[in-house]
Amino acid sequence: MKNMEQQKRIYWEKDDNNKQQQQQQQQQQQQQQQQQQQQQQQQQQHNNNEKKQHYCPLPPPPPPPPPSSTTTTTTMKKNGITTPLPPPPPPPPPPSSTTTTTTTKCTYTIIT
Protein backbone atom coordinates (compact mmCIF):
# COMPACT_ATOMS: atom_id res chain seq x y z
CA MET A 1 0.00 0.00 0.00
CA LYS A 2 2.79 2.40 0.88
CA ASN A 3 4.30 1.85 -2.54
CA MET A 4 1.05 2.90 -4.18
CA GLU A 5 0.90 6.08 -2.14
CA GLN A 6 4.47 6.87 -3.05
CA GLN A 7 3.73 6.30 -6.74
CA LYS A 8 0.73 8.59 -6.55
CA ARG A 9 2.79 11.29 -4.91
CA ILE A 10 5.45 10.94 -7.57
CA TYR A 11 2.78 11.12 -10.26
CA TRP A 12 1.25 14.28 -8.82
CA GLU A 13 4.65 15.83 -8.29
CA LYS A 14 5.66 15.36 -11.92
CA ASP A 15 6.09 18.57 -13.86
CA ASP A 16 3.53 19.95 -16.32
CA ASN A 17 5.49 18.78 -19.35
CA ASN A 18 4.63 15.17 -18.64
CA LYS A 19 0.96 15.99 -18.25
CA GLN A 20 0.93 17.74 -21.59
CA GLN A 21 2.58 14.76 -23.23
CA GLN A 22 -0.03 12.43 -21.77
CA GLN A 23 -2.84 14.61 -23.04
CA GLN A 24 -1.33 14.65 -26.49
CA GLN A 25 -1.06 10.89 -26.45
CA GLN A 26 -4.72 10.56 -25.48
CA GLN A 27 -5.77 12.86 -28.28
CA GLN A 28 -3.74 10.89 -30.77
CA GLN A 29 -5.34 7.66 -29.59
CA GLN A 30 -8.81 9.14 -29.98
CA GLN A 31 -8.03 10.31 -33.47
CA GLN A 32 -6.76 6.87 -34.41
CA GLN A 33 -9.93 5.26 -33.07
CA GLN A 34 -12.10 7.63 -35.07
CA GLN A 35 -10.17 6.89 -38.22
CA GLN A 36 -10.58 3.17 -37.65
CA GLN A 37 -14.32 3.58 -37.18
CA GLN A 38 -14.60 5.55 -40.39
CA GLN A 39 -12.69 2.90 -42.28
CA GLN A 40 -14.97 0.19 -40.92
CA GLN A 41 -18.06 2.12 -41.97
CA GLN A 42 -16.68 2.58 -45.45
CA GLN A 43 -15.95 -1.13 -45.69
CA GLN A 44 -19.48 -1.97 -44.57
CA GLN A 45 -20.94 0.34 -47.17
CA HIS A 46 -18.73 -1.22 -49.80
CA ASN A 47 -19.90 -4.69 -48.78
CA ASN A 48 -23.52 -3.60 -48.94
CA ASN A 49 -23.03 -2.36 -52.48
CA GLU A 50 -21.52 -5.66 -53.47
CA LYS A 51 -24.42 -7.58 -51.97
CA LYS A 52 -26.94 -5.43 -53.80
CA GLN A 53 -25.32 -6.24 -57.11
CA HIS A 54 -26.04 -9.94 -56.62
CA TYR A 55 -29.79 -9.43 -56.57
CA CYS A 56 -31.79 -9.41 -59.78
CA PRO A 57 -32.75 -5.92 -60.89
CA LEU A 58 -36.30 -4.91 -60.12
CA PRO A 59 -38.66 -4.92 -63.10
CA PRO A 60 -39.56 -1.46 -64.37
CA PRO A 61 -42.77 -0.05 -62.89
CA PRO A 62 -45.90 -0.70 -64.95
CA PRO A 63 -46.98 2.17 -67.17
CA PRO A 64 -49.66 4.41 -65.67
CA PRO A 65 -53.23 3.63 -66.73
CA PRO A 66 -54.62 5.85 -69.50
CA PRO A 67 -56.53 8.87 -68.21
CA SER A 68 -60.25 8.28 -67.99
CA SER A 69 -62.28 10.11 -70.57
CA THR A 70 -63.83 13.29 -69.29
CA THR A 71 -67.57 12.94 -68.81
CA THR A 72 -69.60 15.66 -70.50
CA THR A 73 -73.32 15.91 -69.87
CA THR A 74 -75.32 17.07 -72.86
CA THR A 75 -78.79 18.50 -72.38
CA MET A 76 -81.56 18.46 -74.92
CA LYS A 77 -84.33 21.04 -74.92
CA LYS A 78 -87.86 19.69 -74.96
CA ASN A 79 -90.68 22.24 -74.90
CA GLY A 80 -88.35 24.82 -73.40
CA ILE A 81 -87.47 22.54 -70.43
CA THR A 82 -83.91 21.23 -70.30
CA THR A 83 -83.78 17.54 -69.45
CA PRO A 84 -80.31 16.06 -68.94
CA LEU A 85 -79.54 12.85 -70.78
CA PRO A 86 -78.88 9.76 -68.66
CA PRO A 87 -75.19 9.52 -67.68
CA PRO A 88 -72.95 7.47 -69.96
CA PRO A 89 -71.85 4.04 -68.71
CA PRO A 90 -68.83 4.06 -66.38
CA PRO A 91 -65.48 3.63 -68.14
CA PRO A 92 -64.12 0.09 -68.10
CA PRO A 93 -61.44 -0.70 -65.53
CA PRO A 94 -57.85 -0.21 -66.71
CA PRO A 95 -56.74 -3.19 -68.78
CA SER A 96 -54.49 -5.75 -67.17
CA SER A 97 -51.87 -7.75 -69.04
CA THR A 98 -54.54 -8.96 -71.51
CA THR A 99 -56.32 -6.13 -73.28
CA THR A 100 -60.02 -6.64 -73.91
CA THR A 101 -61.99 -3.83 -75.51
CA THR A 102 -65.73 -3.80 -75.14
CA THR A 103 -67.82 -1.33 -77.10
CA THR A 104 -71.39 -0.66 -76.05
CA LYS A 105 -73.77 1.28 -78.23
CA CYS A 106 -76.49 3.18 -76.44
CA THR A 107 -79.42 4.52 -78.39
CA TYR A 108 -81.78 6.98 -76.77
CA THR A 109 -85.29 7.40 -78.13
CA ILE A 110 -87.01 10.62 -77.19
CA ILE A 111 -90.77 10.44 -77.46
CA THR A 112 -92.44 13.74 -78.23
Order of alpha helices (4+ residues) and beta strands (2+ residues): alpha-alpha-beta-beta
